[in-house]
Amino acid sequence: MRFFLEISYKGTDYHGWQVQPDVNTVQAEINHCLSKILRTCIEVTGAGRTDSGVHAKQMFAHFDFDSDPKDLIFKLNGFLPSDIAIHDIFQVKDDANCRFDALKRTYK
């Protein structure tokens, strides 16, 4: 099953969105927290990238998981740093891709 995440973050303490070696990134934080909560390796795909220090008011990412993750917004927001927020999580078609479908709203 594929899920979209609607995210916002304050990028001051991050070296951008995308995972990079030896630096803190938003994607790495979300991957880490999702993997811990869901007890399996999760790697999110972002709709785009941001540079170091850049904030995002609305960003989308997607990830795959075998079942409906109950209460995941609450759990993630409790586990993530306070400068990253998950606003929504919703199931989409298995072939939906946040890079191409999030803004077009073609994922349902």
N, C-alpha and C positions, 0 to 999 in steps of 0.2 A: 504494500500500500504506500502511496506517496502522499506527503503532507507538505503544505506551504506554511512557512512561518512569516508573520509580519513583525518586523523588528524596528526599533529605534535605538540609537546609541549616541553617546557623547564620546567623540574620538580622541580627546585630549591625551589619554594615557595609552593609546594604541598606535601601532605602526600600520594603520590601515585595516582594511577588511580581511584580505587574503592571508592564509597561513604562510608564514615565512620562518626559516630556521632562526632560532635564538632570539626572537623578539615576540612581544605580546601583541596578538591581533584579535579582532572581534570574532572572526570565524573560528579561531583556535579555542577561544573561551566557550563558544556555543557548542562546538564539537565535543569538548571535554565534558561539559555539563550534561548534554544529551546522552553521551556514552555512559556516564556514571548513573544517571537516573534510569535509563532503559537497559542497562547492564549488557550492552553490546556496543561494538565499535560503530559509531555514527559519524558520517562526514557530510556536512551540509554543503549544498551548492548555492552560491549567492547569485543574485540577479545582476550584479555588477561588482565593481571594486571601488574603494576609496583610498586616498593617500593618507599618510601619517597625519594624525591630528584632526581629520575631517569628521564632522558630525553627520548623522543621518536621521532625518525626521521620519522617513518611511523607507524601509529596505525589505526586500523579500528574499527568502531562501527556501530551498526544498530539501527534504530528506526522505529516505525510504525506511519503513519499519513494518513488521509482519502483522501487527494488530493495532487497534485503536488505543493510543496512549492516554488513558484517563487522567484528568486533572493535571495535564502536562504544563499548561501555562502557569498555573500556581506554583508547581514544583520548580520549573525553570527559573521563574522570577525570584524565588526564594534562594536559589543556588547560584545564579549568575551575579556578577558584580553589579552594584547599584547603577552604574552608568550604561548598562545594557538592559533593554526591556523588550519582552515579548508581548505583543498586543493581541495576536490572534494566531491560532493554529487550526488549519482546516484540511480535510482530505480532498484530494484532487484526482483527476484521471491519472493512471499509472504512467502515461507518456507526457504529462504536463511538465513543462520546464520553466522555472521562475525567470530565466533570462529572456524568454520569448513570450510567455503567457501571462505573467503577473499583471502587467499594466493593461493588457488587452481584455482582461477578465474572461478569458476563454478556457479556463481550467475546470469548469464544472460540467 
